[in-house]
Amino acid sequence: MQTTKQEIFNAARELFIEKGFKKTNISEITAEVGIAVGSFYNFYSSKEEVFMDVFVKEDQALKKRIKNSINFDGDISTVVKELIKKLHEGMKNNPILVEWYKKEDFKTITKKVGEPYVDEVNEGDAFYSFFLEIVGKWQSEGKLDQHWDKEYILALFNSVAFIDLHKDEIGEEYFPELLEDLIKFIVRGLEP
């Protein structure tokens, strides 16, 4: 039987879900597929690379579900709050995506696969492109001031999403109100 990259991907995904990134090793992945460890390297250069492939697919699936579940024609503050809430819930409830919250582990993973790989993944993010279009639509409808760069607006919303990673440093007692207020203040500042 000829092993495919997809079979390695599937086995790795199951092990990452079951054991997490740190506790999964290449020999376990190859044992699941029934190949020698050396054969793994015909498809992936490292455990980190296969993890990033799995992570990206999980991330894309989550964003697709979110995209299809939100009415982007509603009030901007409400849309952004709902979007960030669903992103956080989806990430925290997925054992693969939760690795993103483990800052040191994820830093190690991205360092190993390299910045160009991470940049390539981000450039291919269909949700990012979709949200840029939504921001442009809001600007053309007069809901957001047109002089703001769309990517800058998206960076503002992304920064709010990252704040959730620092709840313990900021003070958990301020959440979720802090996020809601920040979104409200950002949207007010972007209005014409």
Secondary structure, DSSP 4 states (H G I P E B T S, - for coil): ----HHHHHHHHHHHHHHH-TTT--HHHHHHHHT--HHHHTTT-S-HHHHHHHHHHHHHHHHHHHHHHH--TTS-HHHHHHHHHHHHHHHHHTSTTGGGGG-HHHHHHHHHHH-HHHHHHHHHT-HHHHHHHHHHHHHHHTTSS-TTS-HHHHHHHHHHHHHHGGGHHHH-GGGTTHHHHHHHHHHHHHH--
